[in-house]
Amino acid sequence: MSVSQSEERRPVAVAVVSMRELLASCAAADAVSRPPRAPDPVAGPVEQARVEQGRVGQGREAA
């Protein structure tokens, strides 16, 4: 028996998965494998006023 005949007799397993399903499963696996993100810190009244006035990230010097 030659090698080519033995290769022909081996069962071949083929999984048919759509690209959409593959990408969805990868995204789901990525989402579950990361630890939960810490919540954003709550801004105090002074910081909230800066946000409302459009002065985010500016210190007292600019106020």
Phi and psi restraints in degrees (range 20) as a CNS / XPLOR table:
assign (resid 1 and name C) (resid 2 and name N)
       (resid 2 and name CA) (resid 2 and name C) 1.0 -88.3 20.0 2
assign (resid 2 and name N) (resid 2 and name CA)
       (resid 2 and name C) (resid 3 and name N) 1.0 169.1 20.0 2
assign (resid 2 and name C) (resid 3 and name N)
       (resid 3 and name CA) (resid 3 and name C) 1.0 -63.9 20.0 2
assign (resid 3 and name N) (resid 3 and name CA)
       (resid 3 and name C) (resid 4 and name N) 1.0 -39.1 20.0 2
assign (resid 3 and name C) (resid 4 and name N)
       (resid 4 and name CA) (resid 4 and name C) 1.0 -64.4 20.0 2
assign (resid 4 and name N) (resid 4 and name CA)
       (resid 4 and name C) (resid 5 and name N) 1.0 -34.6 20.0 2
assign (resid 4 and name C) (resid 5 and name N)
       (resid 5 and name CA) (resid 5 and name C) 1.0 -70.5 20.0 2
assign (resid 5 and name N) (resid 5 and name CA)
       (resid 5 and name C) (resid 6 and name N) 1.0 -38.3 20.0 2
assign (resid 5 and name C) (resid 6 and name N)
       (resid 6 and name CA) (resid 6 and name C) 1.0 -69.7 20.0 2
assign (resid 6 and name N) (resid 6 and name CA)
       (resid 6 and name C) (resid 7 and name N) 1.0 -33.2 20.0 2
assign (resid 6 and name C) (resid 7 and name N)
       (resid 7 and name CA) (resid 7 and name C) 1.0 -69.1 20.0 2
assign (resid 7 and name N) (resid 7 and name CA)
       (resid 7 and name C) (resid 8 and name N) 1.0 -33.1 20.0 2
assign (resid 7 and name C) (resid 8 and name N)
       (resid 8 and name CA) (resid 8 and name C) 1.0 -69.5 20.0 2
assign (resid 8 and name N) (resid 8 and name CA)
       (resid 8 and name C) (resid 9 and name N) 1.0 -28.7 20.0 2
assign (resid 8 and name C) (resid 9 and name N)
       (resid 9 and name CA) (resid 9 and name C) 1.0 -84.9 20.0 2
assign (resid 9 and name N) (resid 9 and name CA)
       (resid 9 and name C) (resid 10 and name N) 1.0 -14.1 20.0 2
assign (resid 9 and name C) (resid 10 and name N)
       (resid 10 and name CA) (resid 10 and name C) 1.0 -68.7 20.0 2
assign (resid 10 and name N) (resid 10 and name CA)
       (resid 10 and name C) (resid 11 and name N) 1.0 136.4 20.0 2
assign (resid 10 and name C) (resid 11 and name N)
       (resid 11 and name CA) (resid 11 and name C) 1.0 -69.0 20.0 2
assign (resid 11 and name N) (resid 11 and name CA)
       (resid 11 and name C) (resid 12 and name N) 1.0 142.7 20.0 2
assign (resid 11 and name C) (resid 12 and name N)
       (resid 12 and name CA) (resid 12 and name C) 1.0 -111.4 20.0 2
assign (resid 12 and name N) (resid 12 and name CA)
       (resid 12 and name C) (resid 13 and name N) 1.0 124.6 20.0 2
assign (resid 12 and name C) (resid 13 and name N)
       (resid 13 and name CA) (resid 13 and name C) 1.0 -99.7 20.0 2
assign (resid 13 and name N) (resid 13 and name CA)
       (resid 13 and name C) (resid 14 and name N) 1.0 125.4 20.0 2
assign (resid 13 and name C) (resid 14 and name N)
       (resid 14 and name CA) (resid 14 and name C) 1.0 -126.1 20.0 2
assign (resid 14 and name N) (resid 14 and name CA)
       (resid 14 and name C) (resid 15 and name N) 1.0 125.3 20.0 2
assign (resid 14 and name C) (resid 15 and name N)
       (resid 15 and name CA) (resid 15 and name C) 1.0 -103.2 20.0 2
assign (resid 15 and name N) (resid 15 and name CA)
       (resid 15 and name C) (resid 16 and name N) 1.0 125.8 20.0 2
assign (resid 15 and name C) (resid 16 and name N)
       (resid 16 and name CA) (resid 16 and name C) 1.0 -103.3 20.0 2
assign (resid 16 and name N) (resid 16 and name CA)
       (resid 16 and name C) (resid 17 and name N) 1.0 111.4 20.0 2
assign (resid 16 and name C) (resid 17 and name N)
       (resid 17 and name CA) (resid 17 and name C) 1.0 -130.4 20.0 2
assign (resid 17 and name N) (resid 17 and name CA)
       (resid 17 and name C) (resid 18 and name N) 1.0 131.9 20.0 2
assign (resid 17 and name C) (resid 18 and name N)
       (resid 18 and name CA) (resid 18 and name C) 1.0 -72.8 20.0 2
assign (resid 18 and name N) (resid 18 and name CA)
       (resid 18 and name C) (resid 19 and name N) 1.0 157.2 20.0 2
assign (resid 18 and name C) (resid 19 and name N)
       (resid 19 and name CA) (resid 19 and name C) 1.0 -61.9 20.0 2
assign (resid 19 and name N) (resid 19 and name CA)
       (resid 19 and name C) (resid 20 and name N) 1.0 -37.2 20.0 2
assign (resid 19 and name C) (resid 20 and name N)
       (resid 20 and name CA) (resid 20 and name C) 1.0 -61.0 20.0 2
assign (resid 20 and name N) (resid 20 and name CA)
       (resid 20 and name C) (resid 21 and name N) 1.0 -45.5 20.0 2
assign (resid 20 and name C) (resid 21 and name N)
       (resid 21 and name CA) (resid 21 and name C) 1.0 -65.6 20.0 2
assign (resid 21 and name N) (resid 21 and name CA)
       (resid 21 and name C) (resid 22 and name N) 1.0 -38.9 20.0 2
assign (resid 21 and name C) (resid 22 and name N)
       (resid 22 and name CA) (resid 22 and name C) 1.0 -63.9 20.0 2
assign (resid 22 and name N) (resid 22 and name CA)
       (resid 22 and name C) (resid 23 and name N) 1.0 -46.2 20.0 2
assign (resid 22 and name C) (resid 23 and name N)
       (resid 23 and name CA) (resid 23 and name C) 1.0 -66.8 20.0 2
assign (resid 23 and name N) (resid 23 and name CA)
       (resid 23 and name C) (resid 24 and name N) 1.0 -38.4 20.0 2
assign (resid 23 and name C) (resid 24 and name N)
       (resid 24 and name CA) (resid 24 and name C) 1.0 -64.5 20.0 2
assign (resid 24 and name N) (resid 24 and name CA)
       (resid 24 and name C) (resid 25 and name N) 1.0 -40.6 20.0 2
assign (resid 24 and name C) (resid 25 and name N)
       (resid 25 and name CA) (resid 25 and name C) 1.0 -68.5 20.0 2
assign (resid 25 and name N) (resid 25 and name CA)
       (resid 25 and name C) (resid 26 and name N) 1.0 -35.8 20.0 2
assign (resid 25 and name C) (resid 26 and name N)
       (resid 26 and name CA) (resid 26 and name C) 1.0 -67.0 20.0 2
assign (resid 26 and name N) (resid 26 and name CA)
       (resid 26 and name C) (resid 27 and name N) 1.0 -41.6 20.0 2
assign (resid 26 and name C) (resid 27 and name N)
       (resid 27 and name CA) (resid 27 and name C) 1.0 -65.0 20.0 2
assign (resid 27 and name N) (resid 27 and name CA)
       (resid 27 and name C) (resid 28 and name N) 1.0 -40.3 20.0 2
assign (resid 27 and name C) (resid 28 and name N)
       (resid 28 and name CA) (resid 28 and name C) 1.0 -65.6 20.0 2
assign (resid 28 and name N) (resid 28 and name CA)
       (resid 28 and name C) (resid 29 and name N) 1.0 -42.4 20.0 2
assign (resid 28 and name C) (resid 29 and name N)
       (resid 29 and name CA) (resid 29 and name C) 1.0 -64.8 20.0 2
assign (resid 29 and name N) (resid 29 and name CA)
       (resid 29 and name C) (resid 30 and name N) 1.0 -38.4 20.0 2
assign (resid 29 and name C) (resid 30 and name N)
       (resid 30 and name CA) (resid 30 and name C) 1.0 -65.8 20.0 2
assign (resid 30 and name N) (resid 30 and name CA)
       (resid 30 and name C) (resid 31 and name N) 1.0 -41.6 20.0 2
assign (resid 30 and name C) (resid 31 and name N)
       (resid 31 and name CA) (resid 31 and name C) 1.0 -65.3 20.0 2
assign (resid 31 and name N) (resid 31 and name CA)
       (resid 31 and name C) (resid 32 and name N) 1.0 -37.5 20.0 2
assign (resid 31 and name C) (resid 32 and name N)
       (resid 32 and name CA) (resid 32 and name C) 1.0 -80.7 20.0 2
assign (resid 32 and name N) (resid 32 and name CA)
       (resid 32 and name C) (resid 33 and name N) 1.0 -22.4 20.0 2
assign (resid 32 and name C) (resid 33 and name N)
       (resid 33 and name CA) (resid 33 and name C) 1.0 -84.3 20.0 2
assign (resid 33 and name N) (resid 33 and name CA)
       (resid 33 and name C) (resid 34 and name N) 1.0 -10.8 20.0 2
assign (resid 33 and name C) (resid 34 and name N)
       (resid 34 and name CA) (resid 34 and name C) 1.0 -95.8 20.0 2
assign (resid 34 and name N) (resid 34 and name CA)
       (resid 34 and name C) (resid 35 and name N) 1.0 144.0 20.0 2
assign (resid 34 and name C) (resid 35 and name N)
       (resid 35 and name CA) (resid 35 and name C) 1.0 -69.8 20.0 2
assign (resid 35 and name N) (resid 35 and name CA)
       (resid 35 and name C) (resid 36 and name N) 1.0 155.7 20.0 2
assign (resid 35 and name C) (resid 36 and name N)
       (resid 36 and name CA) (resid 36 and name C) 1.0 -62.4 20.0 2
assign (resid 36 and name N) (resid 36 and name CA)
       (resid 36 and name C) (resid 37 and name N) 1.0 145.5 20.0 2
assign (resid 36 and name C) (resid 37 and name N)
       (resid 37 and name CA) (resid 37 and name C) 1.0 -79.8 20.0 2
assign (resid 37 and name N) (resid 37 and name CA)
       (resid 37 and name C) (resid 38 and name N) 1.0 141.4 20.0 2
assign (resid 37 and name C) (resid 38 and name N)
       (resid 38 and name CA) (resid 38 and name C) 1.0 -67.6 20.0 2
assign (resid 38 and name N) (resid 38 and name CA)
       (resid 38 and name C) (resid 39 and name N) 1.0 143.6 20.0 2
assign (resid 38 and name C) (resid 39 and name N)
       (resid 39 and name CA) (resid 39 and name C) 1.0 -66.0 20.0 2
assign (resid 39 and name N) (resid 39 and name CA)
       (resid 39 and name C) (resid 40 and name N) 1.0 151.9 20.0 2
assign (resid 39 and name C) (resid 40 and name N)
       (resid 40 and name CA) (resid 40 and name C) 1.0 -65.7 20.0 2
assign (resid 40 and name N) (resid 40 and name CA)
       (resid 40 and name C) (resid 41 and name N) 1.0 141.7 20.0 2
assign (resid 40 and name C) (resid 41 and name N)
       (resid 41 and name CA) (resid 41 and name C) 1.0 -65.5 20.0 2
assign (resid 41 and name N) (resid 41 and name CA)
       (resid 41 and name C) (resid 42 and name N) 1.0 145.0 20.0 2
assign (resid 41 and name C) (resid 42 and name N)
       (resid 42 and name CA) (resid 42 and name C) 1.0 -80.6 20.0 2
assign (resid 42 and name N) (resid 42 and name CA)
       (resid 42 and name C) (resid 43 and name N) 1.0 129.1 20.0 2
assign (resid 42 and name C) (resid 43 and name N)
       (resid 43 and name CA) (resid 43 and name C) 1.0 -76.4 20.0 2
assign (resid 43 and name N) (resid 43 and name CA)
       (resid 43 and name C) (resid 44 and name N) 1.0 140.3 20.0 2
assign (resid 43 and name C) (resid 44 and name N)
       (resid 44 and name CA) (resid 44 and name C) 1.0 -77.8 20.0 2
assign (resid 44 and name N) (resid 44 and name CA)
       (resid 44 and name C) (resid 45 and name N) 1.0 178.9 20.0 2
assign (resid 44 and name C) (resid 45 and name N)
       (resid 45 and name CA) (resid 45 and name C) 1.0 -62.0 20.0 2
assign (resid 45 and name N) (resid 45 and name CA)
       (resid 45 and name C) (resid 46 and name N) 1.0 -36.1 20.0 2
assign (resid 45 and name C) (resid 46 and name N)
       (resid 46 and name CA) (resid 46 and name C) 1.0 -69.2 20.0 2
assign (resid 46 and name N) (resid 46 and name CA)
       (resid 46 and name C) (resid 47 and name N) 1.0 -46.1 20.0 2
assign (resid 46 and name C) (resid 47 and name N)
       (resid 47 and name CA) (resid 47 and name C) 1.0 -65.3 20.0 2
assign (resid 47 and name N) (resid 47 and name CA)
       (resid 47 and name C) (resid 48 and name N) 1.0 -37.8 20.0 2
assign (resid 47 and name C) (resid 48 and name N)
       (resid 48 and name CA) (resid 48 and name C) 1.0 -63.2 20.0 2
assign (resid 48 and name N) (resid 48 and name CA)
       (resid 48 and name C) (resid 49 and name N) 1.0 -37.6 20.0 2
assign (resid 48 and name C) (resid 49 and name N)
       (resid 49 and name CA) (resid 49 and name C) 1.0 -66.0 20.0 2
assign (resid 49 and name N) (resid 49 and name CA)
       (resid 49 and name C) (resid 50 and name N) 1.0 -39.0 20.0 2
assign (resid 49 and name C) (resid 50 and name N)
       (resid 50 and name CA) (resid 50 and name C) 1.0 -63.3 20.0 2
assign (resid 50 and name N) (resid 50 and name CA)
       (resid 50 and name C) (resid 51 and name N) 1.0 -41.0 20.0 2
assign (resid 50 and name C) (resid 51 and name N)
       (resid 51 and name CA) (resid 51 and name C) 1.0 -62.6 20.0 2
assign (resid 51 and name N) (resid 51 and name CA)
       (resid 51 and name C) (resid 52 and name N) 1.0 -45.3 20.0 2
assign (resid 51 and name C) (resid 52 and name N)
       (resid 52 and name CA) (resid 52 and name C) 1.0 -65.2 20.0 2
assign (resid 52 and name N) (resid 52 and name CA)
       (resid 52 and name C) (resid 53 and name N) 1.0 -32.2 20.0 2
assign (resid 52 and name C) (resid 53 and name N)
       (resid 53 and name CA) (resid 53 and name C) 1.0 -90.3 20.0 2
assign (resid 53 and name N) (resid 53 and name CA)
       (resid 53 and name C) (resid 54 and name N) 1.0 -0.7 20.0 2
assign (resid 53 and name C) (resid 54 and name N)
       (resid 54 and name CA) (resid 54 and name C) 1.0 80.4 20.0 2
assign (resid 54 and name N) (resid 54 and name CA)
       (resid 54 and name C) (resid 55 and name N) 1.0 20.4 20.0 2
assign (resid 54 and name C) (resid 55 and name N)
       (resid 55 and name CA) (resid 55 and name C) 1.0 -107.7 20.0 2
assign (resid 55 and name N) (resid 55 and name CA)
       (resid 55 and name C) (resid 56 and name N) 1.0 44.0 20.0 2
assign (resid 55 and name C) (resid 56 and name N)
       (resid 56 and name CA) (resid 56 and name C) 1.0 -69.9 20.0 2
assign (resid 56 and name N) (resid 56 and name CA)
       (resid 56 and name C) (resid 57 and name N) 1.0 134.4 20.0 2
assign (resid 56 and name C) (resid 57 and name N)
       (resid 57 and name CA) (resid 57 and name C) 1.0 84.2 20.0 2
assign (resid 57 and name N) (resid 57 and name CA)
       (resid 57 and name C) (resid 58 and name N) 1.0 0.5 20.0 2
assign (resid 57 and name C) (resid 58 and name N)
       (resid 58 and name CA) (resid 58 and name C) 1.0 -99.3 20.0 2
assign (resid 58 and name N) (resid 58 and name CA)
       (resid 58 and name C) (resid 59 and name N) 1.0 138.3 20.0 2
assign (resid 58 and name C) (resid 59 and name N)
       (resid 59 and name CA) (resid 59 and name C) 1.0 -84.0 20.0 2
assign (resid 59 and name N) (resid 59 and name CA)
       (resid 59 and name C) (resid 60 and name N) 1.0 -165.0 20.0 2
assign (resid 59 and name C) (resid 60 and name N)
       (resid 60 and name CA) (resid 60 and name C) 1.0 -67.3 20.0 2
assign (resid 60 and name N) (resid 60 and name CA)
       (resid 60 and name C) (resid 61 and name N) 1.0 -25.9 20.0 2
assign (resid 60 and name C) (resid 61 and name N)
       (resid 61 and name CA) (resid 61 and name C) 1.0 -60.2 20.0 2
assign (resid 61 and name N) (resid 61 and name CA)
       (resid 61 and name C) (resid 62 and name N) 1.0 -36.5 20.0 2
assign (resid 61 and name C) (resid 62 and name N)
       (resid 62 and name CA) (resid 62 and name C) 1.0 -84.9 20.0 2
assign (resid 62 and name N) (resid 62 and name CA)
       (resid 62 and name C) (resid 63 and name N) 1.0 -12.2 20.0 2
